[in-house]
Amino acid sequence: MDTMTLAAASGPTTARLTLAALALLGIYLIAVAVYPYVPHSRCNGTGKLRSPAGTAWRPCNGCQGTGRTLRAGRRIWAAVARHRGKRQ
């Protein structure tokens, strides 16, 4: 096969993969906008941790007792928004 045949054969596949990737990115951005928080992994979303002795509870330091943390995409979104605000 020559290079023209290979390029023609891979063209539609590449376009479909690109469109699929853009669609998934769009869905993720919508999810980040609608649901910016996820359960904190250290406390499993409870906001509290058992003391080392196992007899009492204490607030989780990672989420300040809320049980939630920002998604990675939302942190990026916020950083971009802060950067835009500084330029104006």
Sequence and secondary structure as in RCSB ss.txt:
>XXXX:A:sequence
MDTMTLAAASGPTTARLTLAALALLGIYLIAVAVYPYVPHSRCNGTGKLRSPAGTAWRPCNGCQGTGRTLRAGRR
IWAAVARHRGKRQ
>XXXX:A:secstr
  HHHHHHHHHHHHHHHHHHHHHHHHHHHHHHHH  EEE TTTTTSSEEE TTSSSEEE TTTTTSSEEE HHHH
HHHHHHHHHHHH 
